Amino acid sequence: MTKRSVDPVDIEGKSDAQIIKEASAKESIVWERPENPNKRNMSAQQVKEIVASFPDKSPIAHVFVIDWEPRTSDKGTHAATGEKEVFVIGYWRKRFGQNRKYYFKGFLFHEKNIVGAEYQSAREDQK
């Protein structure tokens, strides 16, 4: 089986949200967390669908919040080639008449040649 080549995300002039959306559309890896059933991650397909709905620029700050922190873990499929910072996203949206809150934490890979996103945490926060 041959591995297909993926063009990296063109990051020039794009917001962080746009870059994460494009990277996630190319490849999304979501860690499994069987040790804590209360904090189970969504499937990669669910992550792709929700991330695709991120606003490119948030007109209302409390709807979409993104922050960057130094990455402290060396775990993960692409840890060796991933960016050295993790994104932390709080995303609130109304869906089916209900307010939903999502939490994402992960990193982009490969450093300086982004072709995907690896999610350490990807869940809907329960109220």
LOSEKE-326004 format. One record per residue (C-alpha): chain; y, x negated, z negated; residue number from 0. Coordinates in steps of 0.2 Angstrom, whole numbers, plus 5000, padded with zeros to 4 digits. Each point is the difference from the previous one (the first is absolute). Layout:
# residues N
NODE   tike      Y      X      Z   marba
NODE      A      Y      X      Z     NUM
...
//
This chain:
# residues 127
NODE   tike      Y      X      Z   marba
NODE      A   5000   5000   5000       0
NODE      A   5017   4993   5005       1
NODE      A   5015   5002   4989       2
NODE      A   5014   5008   5009       3
NODE      A   5017   4991   5000       4
NODE      A   5014   5010   4992       5
NODE      A   5018   4997   5004       6
NODE      A   5011   4996   4985       7
NODE      A   5014   5012   4994       8
NODE      A   5017   4996   5007       9
NODE      A   5010   5000   4985      10
NODE      A   5017   4995   5007      11
NODE      A   5013   5013   4995      12
NODE      A   4988   5012   4991      13
NODE      A   5000   5007   4983      14
NODE      A   4987   4996   4987      15
NODE      A   4993   5017   5002      16
NODE      A   4999   4999   5019      17
NODE      A   4991   4983   4998      18
NODE      A   4987   5007   4988      19
NODE      A   4997   5016   5010      20
NODE      A   4997   4989   5016      21
NODE      A   4989   4988   4990      22
NODE      A   4990   5014   4992      23
NODE      A   4997   5009   5017      24
NODE      A   4993   4984   5007      25
NODE      A   4988   4997   4985      26
NODE      A   4999   5007   4983      27
NODE      A   4988   4993   4987      28
NODE      A   4999   5009   4983      29
NODE      A   4992   4993   4985      30
NODE      A   4987   5010   4991      31
NODE      A   5002   5003   4982      32
NODE      A   4983   5007   4993      33
NODE      A   5004   4992   4983      34
NODE      A   5014   5013   4996      35
NODE      A   4996   5017   5007      36
NODE      A   5017   5007   4994      37
NODE      A   5009   4987   5012      38
NODE      A   4989   5002   5016      39
NODE      A   5008   4995   5016      40
NODE      A   5002   5011   5015      41
NODE      A   4990   4996   5015      42
NODE      A   5007   4989   5014      43
NODE      A   5002   5015   5011      44
NODE      A   5010   5010   4987      45
NODE      A   5011   4984   4997      46
NODE      A   5004   4999   5019      47
NODE      A   5004   5018   5001      48
NODE      A   5012   5000   4985      49
NODE      A   5008   4983   5004      50
NODE      A   5003   5007   5018      51
NODE      A   5011   5013   4992      52
NODE      A   5011   4987   4991      53
NODE      A   5019   5002   5005      54
NODE      A   5006   4985   5010      55
NODE      A   5016   5000   4989      56
NODE      A   5001   5010   4984      57
NODE      A   5015   5011   5000      58
NODE      A   4996   5005   4982      59
NODE      A   4996   4986   4989      60
NODE      A   4988   5009   4988      61
NODE      A   4989   5006   5014      62
NODE      A   4994   4983   5006      63
NODE      A   5002   4984   4990      64
NODE      A   4993   4983   5005      65
NODE      A   5001   4984   4990      66
NODE      A   4992   4983   5002      67
NODE      A   4992   4989   4987      68
NODE      A   4991   4983   5000      69
NODE      A   4982   5002   5003      70
NODE      A   4990   4995   4985      71
NODE      A   4982   5004   5006      72
NODE      A   4990   4989   5012      73
NODE      A   4987   5014   5003      74
NODE      A   4998   5010   5016      75
NODE      A   4993   4999   5017      76
NODE      A   5016   4991   5007      77
NODE      A   5006   4992   4984      78
NODE      A   5000   4983   5007      79
NODE      A   5011   5004   5015      80
NODE      A   5010   5014   4992      81
NODE      A   5018   5000   4996      82
NODE      A   5005   4993   4983      83
NODE      A   5009   5016   4995      84
NODE      A   4993   5017   4997      85
NODE      A   5009   5016   5004      86
NODE      A   5001   5014   4987      87
NODE      A   5004   5017   5007      88
NODE      A   5004   5016   4991      89
NODE      A   5000   5015   5013      90
NODE      A   5004   5018   4996      91
NODE      A   4998   5013   5013      92
NODE      A   4998   5019   5001      93
NODE      A   4984   5005   5007      94
NODE      A   4993   5018   5002      95
NODE      A   5014   5006   4988      96
NODE      A   4996   4988   4987      97
NODE      A   5008   4983   4995      98
NODE      A   4988   4986   5001      99
NODE      A   5003   4982   4993     100
NODE      A   4991   4985   5008     101
NODE      A   4998   4982   4993     102
NODE      A   4996   4985   5012     103
NODE      A   4998   4982   4996     104
NODE      A   4994   4987   5012     105
NODE      A   5004   4986   5011     106
NODE      A   5002   4996   5019     107
NODE      A   4989   4988   5009     108
NODE      A   5000   4988   5008     109
NODE      A   5015   4990   4994     110
NODE      A   5014   4999   5013     111
NODE      A   4988   5008   5012     112
NODE      A   4998   5018   4994     113
NODE      A   4985   5010   5006     114
NODE      A   4996   5011   4986     115
NODE      A   5002   5006   4982     116
NODE      A   4988   4998   4985     117
NODE      A   5003   5013   4986     118
NODE      A   4995   4995   4983     119
NODE      A   5006   5017   4994     120
NODE      A   5002   5016   5010     121
NODE      A   4999   5016   4991     122
NODE      A   5008   5017   4997     123
NODE      A   5008   5000   4983     124
NODE      A   4994   5015   4990     125
NODE      A   5013   5009   4990     126
//
